[in-house]
Amino acid sequence: MAICRPFILSLAALMLSAAAASAAEVEIGPRPYFLIEQMKEGALKSRLQSCADRPMQRKLFSIGHRGAPLMFPEHTVESNRAAARMGAGILECDVTFTKDKVLVCRHAQNDLHTTTNILKSPLAEKCTTPFRAATADATASAECRTSDITLAEFRTLKGKMDAANKKGTSVDEYMDGTVGWRTDLYAAAHGTLMTHAESIALFRSLGAKFTPELKSPAVDMPFNGFTQEDYAQKMIDEYKAAGVPPSDVWAQSFNLDDVLYWIKNEPAFGKQAVYLDGRYSEKTFDPMKPETFKPGMEELKSMGVNYIAPPMWMLLTVENGKIAPSAYAREAKAADLKIIAWTLERSGPLKDGGGWYYQSIKDVTDHDGVTFEALDVLAMQAGVVGVFSDWPATVTYYANCMGLN
């Protein structure tokens, strides 16, 4: 209790502050206007410019991806407060577990070495793979898992921007890897980590709804008797214990079996369970060729899946020099699957093709204004019902301007 008490008190203070902030007006900040200025002249730019002086409201279409990690340490209280202030109507906790099987918010079970200060703490010696400095023949490395430590130990950690310098020859150098288009400014005081249950209380105090993602374990399951089904059930049980209506929760997983488990065993929650489509890693998969979709969209729908969430590049293509919906997007829409896209504002400057998230439209991705052009096609032509963003203000602005929910 001596370890946990200061953390609990500080977290409670942050949540009280967050509750007061939830009543405040949505604050968009300068970035959406900056992006609009980069756009080519046309009807979309004019429409977005016409909304410049409009009061903004919170929108379910705007989903905070790990909070607002473009500038704040992901999955921290501070990151989610920022996302809520920018109008994100839904916030995300990626769910994994500690050594004593407590659910906590981390993007991966084995990312503590890049997202927290664990390597500079006494817990470094408990990491699965201790820090190894870069040499002439090998890059720097480490692997620290939430399952390496207990909840009490997890509470002693502080969040940092997710980054690592693979050329680092010391822990300090390794931890100093934030790319130039992000910032360590808001990580200077370190971020406050959360359990999954604490994220539920925080998001509720912020007036937001919930999209937890059950992460693939880095350990073999069962883990000390804790099965995959136990894991999937425990995540849902924490919403039930908190009295959260199933209609406010979009549980996610890349593992289709998790989604099917919820559909069968927790049908009220399973109705909105989200299948995160990771089939892009399959060599035979092509988002422009429906015959490569296994299972197909109609088959997923027949299984009870209602929501599907691919990376946004799978939903887009280029036709006649313009961004257009992909065959994947058309097939999902035809099957009456609701589509959620990820992740806007995660790629940095777009002048050189936009990287992984824009790979299917790289030939027309040559300026930052493409952010809104792609978003418009996702919303108006692909028919997505929500978009994850590392900086939710951009999606909030668009949703307000276009009258989306």
Backbone hydrogen bonds, N-H to C=O, Kabsch-Sander energy under -0.5 kcal/mol:
donor,donor_aa,acceptor,acceptor_aa,energy
5,R,1,M,-2.6
7,F,3,I,-0.6
8,I,4,C,-2.6
9,L,5,R,-2.5
10,S,6,P,-2.4
11,L,7,F,-2.8
12,A,8,I,-2.5
13,A,9,L,-2.1
14,L,10,S,-2.1
15,M,11,L,-2.3
16,L,12,A,-2.1
17,S,13,A,-2.1
18,A,14,L,-2.2
19,A,15,M,-2.4
20,A,16,L,-1.7
21,A,17,S,-1.9
22,S,18,A,-1.9
23,A,19,A,-0.6
23,A,20,A,-0.8
24,A,21,A,-1.7
26,V,56,M,-0.8
27,E,85,R,-2.9
28,I,26,V,-0.6
34,F,30,P,-2.1
35,L,31,R,-2.5
36,I,32,P,-2.2
37,E,33,Y,-2.1
38,Q,34,F,-0.9
38,Q,35,L,-0.6
39,M,35,L,-0.6
39,M,36,I,-1.3
46,S,42,G,-2.2
47,R,43,A,-2.5
48,L,44,L,-2.6
49,Q,45,K,-2.5
50,S,46,S,-1.7
51,C,48,L,-1.2
52,A,49,Q,-1.6
54,R,51,C,-1.7
59,K,87,G,-2.4
60,L,405,N,-2.4
62,S,59,K,-1.0
63,I,61,F,-0.7
63,I,387,V,-2.2
64,G,62,S,-0.5
64,G,90,I,-2.7
65,H,63,I,-0.6
65,H,389,S,-2.5
66,R,64,G,-1.0
68,A,66,R,-0.6
70,L,390,D,-1.9
71,M,68,A,-1.5
72,F,68,A,-1.8
75,H,66,R,-2.1
76,T,73,P,-0.7
77,V,192,T,-2.1
80,N,76,T,-2.0
81,R,77,V,-2.3
82,A,78,E,-1.9
83,A,79,S,-2.0
84,A,80,N,-2.5
85,R,81,R,-2.2
86,M,82,A,-1.4
87,G,84,A,-1.8
88,A,83,A,-2.2
89,G,59,K,-2.1
89,G,62,S,-1.6
90,I,62,S,-1.3
91,L,209,K,-2.4
92,E,64,G,-0.9
95,V,93,C,-0.5
95,V,213,E,-3.8
96,T,94,D,-0.5
96,T,104,V,-2.5
98,T,102,V,-1.9
99,K,146,T,-0.9
99,K,149,I,-3.3
101,K,98,T,-2.1
104,V,96,T,-2.4
105,C,194,M,-2.1
106,R,94,D,-2.1
106,R,104,V,-0.8
111,D,108,A,-1.0
112,L,144,C,-1.7
113,H,144,C,-0.5
114,T,111,D,-1.6
115,T,111,D,-1.9
116,T,112,L,-1.5
117,N,158,K,-1.4
118,I,112,L,-0.6
120,K,117,N,-1.9
121,S,118,I,-1.8
124,A,121,S,-1.8
125,E,122,P,-0.8
126,K,123,L,-2.3
127,C,124,A,-1.4
129,T,143,E,-2.5
132,R,141,S,-2.7
134,A,168,G,-2.9
135,T,138,A,-3.0
140,A,166,K,-3.3
141,S,132,R,-2.0
143,E,129,T,-2.4
146,T,109,Q,-2.7
148,D,145,R,-1.5
149,I,146,T,-1.3
154,F,150,T,-2.7
155,R,151,L,-2.3
156,T,153,E,-1.3
157,L,154,F,-1.7
159,G,191,G,-2.7
160,K,115,T,-2.8
163,A,114,T,-1.6
163,A,161,M,-0.9
165,N,174,Y,-2.8
166,K,164,A,-0.9
168,G,165,N,-2.2
174,Y,170,S,-2.6
175,M,171,V,-2.5
176,D,172,D,-0.8
176,D,173,E,-0.6
177,G,175,M,-1.2
182,R,179,V,-1.6
186,Y,71,M,-0.6
187,A,184,D,-1.0
188,A,184,D,-0.6
188,A,185,L,-0.7
190,H,187,A,-1.5
191,G,159,G,-2.3
193,L,157,L,-0.5
193,L,191,G,-0.6
196,H,103,L,-2.3
199,S,195,T,-1.8
200,I,196,H,-1.8
201,A,197,A,-1.7
202,L,198,E,-2.4
203,F,199,S,-3.0
204,R,200,I,-2.1
205,S,201,A,-2.0
206,L,202,L,-1.5
207,G,204,R,-1.5
208,A,203,F,-2.5
209,K,89,G,-2.8
210,F,248,D,-2.5
211,T,91,L,-2.1
213,E,93,C,-2.0
214,L,212,P,-0.5
214,L,252,Q,-2.6
215,K,95,V,-2.4
215,K,213,E,-0.8
223,F,226,F,-2.4
224,N,222,P,-0.7
226,F,223,F,-1.7
227,T,225,G,-0.8
231,Y,227,T,-2.2
232,A,228,Q,-2.6
233,Q,229,E,-2.5
234,K,230,D,-2.8
235,M,231,Y,-1.7
236,I,232,A,-1.3
237,D,233,Q,-2.8
238,E,234,K,-1.5
239,Y,235,M,-0.7
239,Y,236,I,-1.0
240,K,236,I,-2.0
241,A,237,D,-2.8
242,A,238,E,-1.0
243,G,240,K,-1.1
244,V,239,Y,-2.5
248,D,245,P,-2.3
249,V,246,P,-1.7
250,W,210,F,-2.5
251,A,249,V,-0.5
252,Q,212,P,-3.0
253,S,274,V,-1.8
256,L,254,F,-0.8
258,D,255,N,-1.1
259,V,255,N,-1.4
260,L,256,L,-2.6
261,Y,257,D,-2.1
262,W,258,D,-2.1
263,I,259,V,-2.3
264,K,260,L,-2.1
265,N,261,Y,-3.3
266,E,262,W,-2.2
269,F,266,E,-1.1
270,G,262,W,-0.7
270,G,266,E,-3.4
271,K,267,P,-1.6
272,Q,269,F,-1.4
273,A,270,G,-1.2
274,V,251,A,-3.7
275,Y,273,A,-0.5
275,Y,307,Y,-2.3
276,L,253,S,-2.4
276,L,274,V,-0.9
277,D,275,Y,-0.7
277,D,309,A,-1.6
278,G,276,L,-0.9
281,S,278,G,-1.6
282,E,279,R,-2.0
285,F,282,E,-1.3
289,K,286,D,-2.6
292,T,289,K,-2.5
293,F,290,P,-1.9
294,K,292,T,-0.9
300,L,296,G,-2.3
301,K,297,M,-2.3
302,S,298,E,-2.1
303,M,299,E,-1.2
303,M,300,L,-0.5
304,G,301,K,-1.4
305,V,300,L,-2.0
306,N,273,A,-0.6
307,Y,273,A,-0.9
308,I,338,K,-2.7
309,A,275,Y,-2.6
312,M,342,W,-2.8
314,M,311,P,-1.6
315,L,312,M,-1.3
316,L,313,W,-0.9
317,T,324,A,-2.6
319,E,322,K,-3.1
322,K,319,E,-1.7
324,A,317,T,-2.8
326,S,315,L,-1.9
328,Y,287,P,-1.8
330,R,326,S,-2.0
331,E,327,A,-2.8
332,A,328,Y,-2.4
333,K,329,A,-2.2
334,A,330,R,-2.4
335,A,331,E,-1.7
336,D,333,K,-1.6
337,L,332,A,-2.5
338,K,306,N,-3.0
340,I,308,I,-2.2
341,A,386,G,-2.2
342,W,310,P,-1.1
344,L,388,F,-2.6
346,R,343,T,-0.7
353,G,350,L,-1.3
353,G,365,T,-1.3
358,Y,355,G,-1.5
359,Q,356,W,-1.2
361,I,358,Y,-1.9
362,K,359,Q,-0.8
364,V,361,I,-1.8
365,T,362,K,-0.7
366,D,364,V,-1.0
370,V,367,H,-1.8
371,T,368,D,-1.9
372,F,369,G,-0.9
373,E,369,G,-1.4
374,A,370,V,-3.2
375,L,371,T,-1.9
376,D,372,F,-2.3
377,V,373,E,-1.7
378,L,374,A,-2.5
379,A,375,L,-2.3
380,M,376,D,-3.0
381,Q,377,V,-1.8
382,A,377,V,-2.8
384,V,378,L,-2.6
385,V,339,I,-3.2
386,G,339,I,-0.8
387,V,61,F,-2.7
388,F,341,A,-2.8
389,S,63,I,-2.1
390,D,344,L,-2.4
394,T,391,W,-1.7
396,T,392,P,-2.8
397,Y,393,A,-2.6
398,Y,394,T,-2.0
399,A,395,V,-2.9
400,N,396,T,-2.4
401,C,397,Y,-2.5
402,M,398,Y,-2.3
403,G,399,A,-0.5
403,G,400,N,-0.8
404,L,399,A,-2.6
